Amino acid sequence: MKEILKLQQKIVPELIEVLEKRYNILRTIYYNGPIGRRVLATELDIGERTVRTEINFLKSQNLINISTPGMTVTDEGEEVLEKLKAFIYELKGLNDLEESLRKVLGAEKVIIVPGNVDEDESVMKDLGKAAAAYVRSILTNDSIITLTGGTTMKEVVDNFPMTNGYDNILILPARGGMGKNVETQANTLAANLSKRLSGNYKMLHIPDSLSDKAISAMLNEEYISDIVGSIKNADILIYGIGKAESMCRKRGMSEEKTQEIMSKGAEGEAFGCYFSEHGEVVYSISSVGINGDDTESIEHLVAVAGGIFKARAIISAQLKNPRSVLVTDEGAAREILHILSKDSKNN
């Protein structure tokens, strides 16, 4: 496959360009359909004339349908799209990129999807799909899954296919609630994932940030104590990674507290821990739920985050995490390698 690709790129490079362009158009219609031509042109940042030409070709091949509400992908189009994924993967050299990133981060495994979330929001759906596929591959009967909240985690849950092939699956929120969006709260996501896996779930109806005194009082409640015990016995943790300052704001921290955390060199945040550029925990939120120490006993750690914007945050959270699996996008992966390569030259 690699040799054929190299030959094609040398002899007919325009063929590869056309293929990638049509793949991106088909993929964008698939994730956003029904969608109009003008919106499609805006999404892909290409001219309407070009879109019109390509749409006519895709329609002639029975890969898309065109109706009053907009364009949608046909069953045949979905099949072609799925088969093209592997080809695009090889075309972009993502296998080699995964291995390079795995080595520099010291991770157990890295999974990369094509594209960049910062430029194309539909890449987030691919991230969710890839993460869901990986988690499904490690699921067993009696698995206890715990997950954090956030928009990325929502994509992971939304992309889990309905299945009833496992017995006694338990899904739990990794930590308490944060922010005002109910749809992306860990409690909501745990409940939704349990429906998709035909499993059981429990909720943790408390804020993510609590004082030590409040935590002690909470743990005296049998229901809370039981859930926390199950969370800490989880064998799969799925979590997102955020930029440190953004996460301080989302938690409603005061400006003084935010500056205190940032002054310690915080770059990224995951499961309530704030990490420096060297992968060290510089601050941790007190909470009833998963904390940094608990991850040592969890068998499968699955981090999901993408976008060039989050590259430094991902580095900070993953550098000293050799047992973790990172699911990210091409944009973040290449930026991470660029940053770490640049840092190594300066040291």
C-alpha positions in Angstrom: 0.0 0.0 0.0 2.8 2.5 1.0 4.7 1.8 -2.2 1.6 2.3 -4.4 0.9 5.6 -2.6 4.4 6.8 -3.1 4.2 6.0 -6.8 0.9 7.8 -7.1 2.2 10.9 -5.4 5.1 11.1 -7.7 3.4 10.3 -11.0 -0.2 11.6 -10.5 -0.1 13.9 -7.4 -3.3 15.6 -8.6 -5.1 12.3 -8.1 -4.3 12.3 -4.4 -5.5 15.9 -4.1 -8.8 15.2 -5.8 -9.3 12.0 -3.7 -8.7 13.9 -0.4 -10.9 16.8 -1.5 -13.8 14.5 -2.4 -13.3 12.5 0.8 -13.5 15.7 2.9 -16.7 16.8 1.1 -18.4 13.4 1.5 -17.4 13.3 5.2 -18.7 16.8 5.9 -22.0 16.0 4.3 -22.2 12.7 6.3 -21.7 14.5 9.6 -23.7 17.6 8.9 -26.5 16.5 6.5 -28.9 17.6 5.4 -26.6 20.5 4.4 -26.8 23.1 1.6 -24.1 23.9 -0.9 -23.4 27.3 0.4 -23.0 26.1 4.0 -20.8 23.2 2.7 -18.6 25.7 0.9 -18.2 27.7 4.0 -17.5 24.7 6.2 -14.7 23.5 3.9 -13.5 27.0 2.9 -13.7 26.3 -0.8 -15.4 28.1 -3.6 -19.1 27.4 -4.4 -18.2 26.7 -8.1 -15.8 23.9 -6.9 -18.4 22.6 -4.6 -21.0 22.5 -7.3 -18.7 20.5 -9.6 -17.8 18.0 -6.9 -21.4 17.6 -5.8 -22.5 16.8 -9.3 -19.8 14.1 -9.5 -20.8 12.6 -6.2 -24.4 12.6 -7.1 -23.7 10.9 -10.5 -21.9 8.1 -8.5 -24.9 7.7 -6.2 -22.9 8.7 -3.2 -25.2 11.5 -2.1 -28.8 12.5 -2.3 -29.9 16.1 -3.0 -33.3 17.2 -1.7 -35.0 20.4 -0.6 -33.6 20.3 3.0 -30.1 19.7 1.6 -27.6 17.0 0.8 -27.2 13.7 2.6 -25.0 10.6 2.1 -26.5 7.5 0.6 -25.9 4.0 2.0 -23.4 3.4 -0.8 -21.7 6.7 0.1 -21.3 5.6 3.7 -19.7 2.4 2.6 -17.3 4.2 0.4 -16.5 6.7 3.2 -15.7 3.9 5.6 -13.4 2.2 3.1 -11.6 5.4 2.3 -10.7 6.0 5.9 -7.9 3.4 5.9 -6.6 4.8 2.6 -6.5 8.4 3.9 -4.9 7.1 7.0 -2.0 5.6 5.0 -1.9 8.6 2.7 -1.3 11.0 5.6 1.3 8.6 7.2 -0.7 8.5 10.4 0.6 5.0 11.4 4.2 6.5 11.6 2.8 9.6 13.3 1.2 7.5 16.0 4.4 5.6 16.8 6.5 8.8 16.8 4.0 10.5 19.2 3.8 7.3 21.4 7.6 7.3 21.8 8.0 11.0 22.7 5.1 11.0 25.2 6.0 7.6 26.6 2.3 6.5 26.2 1.1 2.9 26.0 -0.7 3.7 22.7 -1.7 6.6 20.5 -4.7 6.7 18.1 -4.8 9.6 15.6 -7.7 10.6 13.4 -7.2 12.8 10.3 -7.8 16.5 10.5 -7.8 19.3 13.1 -10.7 20.0 15.5 -9.7 23.7 15.5 -10.4 24.0 11.8 -13.1 21.4 11.3 -15.6 20.7 14.2 -16.7 17.4 12.5 -13.3 16.0 13.4 -14.6 15.9 17.0 -17.0 13.2 15.9 -14.2 11.1 14.5 -12.4 11.5 17.8 -15.5 10.3 19.6 -15.9 7.4 17.2 -12.2 6.3 17.5 -12.3 6.5 21.3 -15.6 4.6 21.5 -14.1 1.8 19.2 -11.0 1.5 21.4 -13.0 1.3 24.7 -15.3 -1.3 23.1 -12.2 -3.4 22.3 -11.1 -3.5 26.0 -14.6 -4.1 27.5 -15.3 -7.3 29.3 -18.1 -8.6 31.5 -18.1 -6.9 34.9 -16.2 -3.9 33.6 -16.6 -0.7 35.7 -16.3 2.4 33.5 -15.9 5.9 35.0 -15.8 9.0 32.8 -15.4 12.7 33.2 -17.7 15.3 31.7 -17.3 17.8 28.8 -18.1 18.1 25.1 -15.4 15.7 24.0 -16.7 13.0 26.3 -20.2 13.6 25.0 -18.9 12.8 21.5 -17.4 9.6 22.8 -20.7 8.5 24.4 -22.8 9.6 21.4 -20.6 7.4 19.1 -21.0 4.2 21.1 -23.2 1.8 19.1 -26.1 0.2 21.0 -25.0 -3.2 22.3 -26.1 -5.8 24.8 -23.2 -8.2 24.5 -21.8 -7.7 28.0 -22.9 -8.7 31.4 -22.9 -6.6 34.6 -21.3 -3.4 33.1 -21.3 -0.5 35.6 -20.9 3.1 34.4 -20.1 5.9 36.9 -19.2 9.6 36.8 -15.5 10.1 37.6 -16.2 13.3 39.6 -18.9 15.7 40.6 -20.7 18.2 38.5 -19.1 21.3 36.9 -20.6 24.1 34.9 -24.2 24.7 33.9 -24.6 22.5 30.8 -26.5 19.4 31.9 -26.0 17.6 28.6 -22.2 17.4 29.1 -22.2 16.6 32.9 -20.5 13.4 33.9 -23.7 12.2 35.5 -25.7 12.6 32.3 -23.0 11.0 30.2 -22.8 8.0 32.5 -26.6 7.5 32.3 -26.5 7.8 28.5 -23.6 5.4 28.1 -25.3 2.8 30.3 -28.3 2.8 27.9 -26.0 2.1 25.0 -24.2 -0.7 26.7 -27.3 -2.1 28.4 -25.5 -1.6 31.7 -26.1 -0.1 35.1 -25.2 3.3 36.3 -25.0 5.4 39.5 -25.0 9.2 39.8 -22.9 11.5 42.0 -25.1 14.5 42.7 -22.4 16.9 44.2 -20.3 19.8 42.9 -16.8 18.9 41.6 -15.0 21.4 43.9 -15.6 21.0 47.7 -13.8 21.8 50.8 -12.0 19.0 52.7 -14.6 19.4 55.5 -17.5 19.0 53.1 -15.9 16.0 51.5 -15.5 14.3 54.9 -19.2 15.0 55.7 -20.3 13.6 52.3 -18.3 10.4 52.8 -20.3 9.7 55.9 -23.3 9.2 53.7 -23.7 5.5 52.9 -24.9 6.2 49.3 -22.0 8.5 48.5 -19.5 6.3 50.2 -20.7 3.3 48.1 -20.5 5.2 44.8 -17.0 6.5 45.6 -15.8 3.0 46.5 -17.1 1.8 43.1 -15.4 4.7 41.3 -12.1 4.0 42.8 -12.4 0.4 41.8 -13.0 1.2 38.2 -10.9 -0.6 35.6 -11.5 1.9 32.7 -11.3 5.7 33.1 -12.2 7.9 30.0 -11.3 11.5 30.4 -10.8 14.8 28.5 -8.0 17.3 28.7 -8.5 21.0 29.0 -6.3 24.1 29.0 -5.5 25.0 32.6 -6.8 28.6 32.5 -9.9 27.7 30.7 -10.7 25.0 33.2 -10.2 27.4 36.1 -12.8 29.7 34.5 -15.2 26.8 33.9 -15.0 25.9 37.6 -15.9 29.5 38.5 -12.6 30.1 40.4 -11.8 33.6 41.5 -9.2 35.6 39.5 -6.8 35.3 42.5 -7.1 31.5 42.6 -6.7 31.3 38.8 -3.6 33.4 38.8 -2.2 31.3 41.7 -2.6 28.1 39.7 -1.2 29.6 36.6 1.8 31.0 38.4 2.7 27.4 39.3 3.2 26.7 35.6 -0.1 24.9 35.0 -0.6 24.1 31.3 -3.3 21.4 31.2 -6.0 19.9 33.4 -7.5 16.4 33.6 -9.8 14.8 36.3 -9.2 17.8 38.6 -5.4 17.8 38.4 -3.5 20.7 36.9 -0.3 19.7 35.2 2.9 21.6 34.4 4.7 21.4 31.0 6.9 18.7 32.5 3.9 16.5 33.4 3.9 17.3 37.1 0.8 17.9 39.2 1.0 21.5 40.5 -2.5 21.8 41.9 -5.4 19.4 42.5 -9.1 20.1 43.2 -10.5 18.5 46.3 -13.4 16.3 45.1 -15.5 13.2 45.9 -14.3 11.1 43.0 -11.2 10.2 40.9 -8.0 12.0 41.8 -4.4 11.7 40.5 -3.4 9.0 43.0 -6.4 6.8 42.0 -5.2 6.5 38.4 -2.4 4.3 39.6 -4.7 1.4 40.2 -6.9 1.8 37.1 -6.0 -0.7 34.4 -7.1 1.3 31.4 -6.6 5.1 31.1 -8.1 6.6 27.9 -7.5 10.3 27.3 -9.4 12.0 24.4 -8.5 15.5 23.2 -7.7 17.2 20.0 -6.8 20.5 18.3 -3.6 22.4 17.9 -5.0 24.8 20.6 -4.8 22.0 23.2 -1.3 20.6 22.2 0.5 22.0 25.2 -2.3 20.9 27.6 -2.2 17.4 26.1 1.6 17.2 26.6 1.3 18.3 30.2 -1.3 15.7 31.1 0.2 12.8 29.2 4.0 13.2 29.5 4.3 11.2 32.7 1.5 8.8 32.1 3.0 5.7 30.5 -0.1 3.5 31.0 -2.4 5.8 29.2 -3.9 5.6 25.7 -4.2 8.9 23.9 -6.9 9.5 21.2 -6.2 12.7 19.4 -6.3 14.4 16.0 -3.6 15.0 13.3 -3.4 18.7 14.1 -2.7 18.2 17.8 -0.3 15.3 17.1 1.9 17.2 14.6 1.9 20.3 16.9 2.9 18.2 19.9 5.8 16.7 18.0 6.9 20.1 16.9 6.8 21.5 20.4 8.7 18.6 21.9 11.3 18.6 19.1 11.8 22.3 19.6 12.1 22.0 23.4 14.7 19.1 23.1 16.9 21.3 20.8 16.7 24.2 23.3 17.8 22.0 26.2 
